[in-house]
């Protein structure tokens, strides 16, 4: 006996997107029975997050967007700016709370979709399906069976890879009394930040009005920083580079994303699959995940509705993963200066093509022309040594809740 056709563990971007895709992409006929399992409020449920991605106008989540930009800017370490339009693409900001509300409202109209708050303790194959053992918020054990289970929980240990960096970021949502931001321009990478010996760092400025913006300090490096170090980096940037003056910090956002050439298994049993970051949706060279989740969950829903095994496809092509492995190793060894590398790409490659490249949607010929804009000799040396390097398992970054903040800076 089965309690549901499909059980989805985790109601974040991947879990909600899969439930949404199963509903809106189905052909004529009934919706499969779906149980969406989310962790109760507490340390297992992540704080509100910000997702950014690029796509054409009139996307299906546009009504939930916080902001949209048609102009992107990258600043070199000397302050020189590269400003360009990604048209026909647009850069979009989506807050997780708005996404959850939008998709949750749509799923509320589906009688075959049930929501459950519980801590998942074990998932294993059972007969012609799988069993999910959970514990409810009041401490009672609860088990359910489903034909297919999709697990979006991050792994505690990463799969073996040759290079693993961490993209760790700390952001302040700031407001100012005077107009201080251009809401038409998103600063994608501002390299006027101290660069670590391995990897790179940059600031990220996403204005939502002349008086409001999300300002983040981001590093690609081996180790995360402590809160005081992030605060010092942001204070320095706001003071020395933006000359922001008096401002309020109304919210704090923090995150750590593994950037690794390891291959994430997409199957954990005969009837158990991994999706989202746990299923390899994060692009190793950039950390962007949301757009790949949409592609991956759309393919899963299509396979299910056509009666095929709904194995999640690779979120990124083998060619993209190979190029990412070279870049990660080149950054980690210091052979390539990350600030110069990305600044040159945005200066010399049309922005729309570069964004498609970062999304894995360029042709081999386009990849070749973009590769010629990189430091060719260090990249070739790195590519030649990769097959000889050993693989190792790195611990997955521990999730951290965001810190609410209400304070005045002068």
Secondary structure, 3 states (H helix, E strand, C coil): CCCEEEEEECCCHHHHHHHHHHHHCCCCCCCCCEEEEECCCCCCCCCCCEEEEEEECCCCCHHHCCEEECEEEEECCCCCEEEECCCCEEEEEEEHHHHHHHHHHHHHCCCCEEEEEEEEEEEEECCCCEEEEEEECCCCEEEEEEEEEEECCCCCECCCECCEEEEEEEEEEEEECCCCCCCCEEEEEECCCCCCCCCEEEEEEEEEECCEEEEEEEEEECCCCCHHHHHHHHHHHHHHHCCCCCEEEEEEEEEEEEEECCCCCCECCCCEEECHHHHCCCCCCCCCCHHHHHHHHHHHHHHHHCCCCCCCCCCCCHHHHHHHHHHHHHHHHCCCCHHHHHHHHHHHCCHHHHHHHHCCCCCHHHHHHHHCCCCHHHHHHHHHHHCCCCCECCECCCCCCCCEEEEEEC
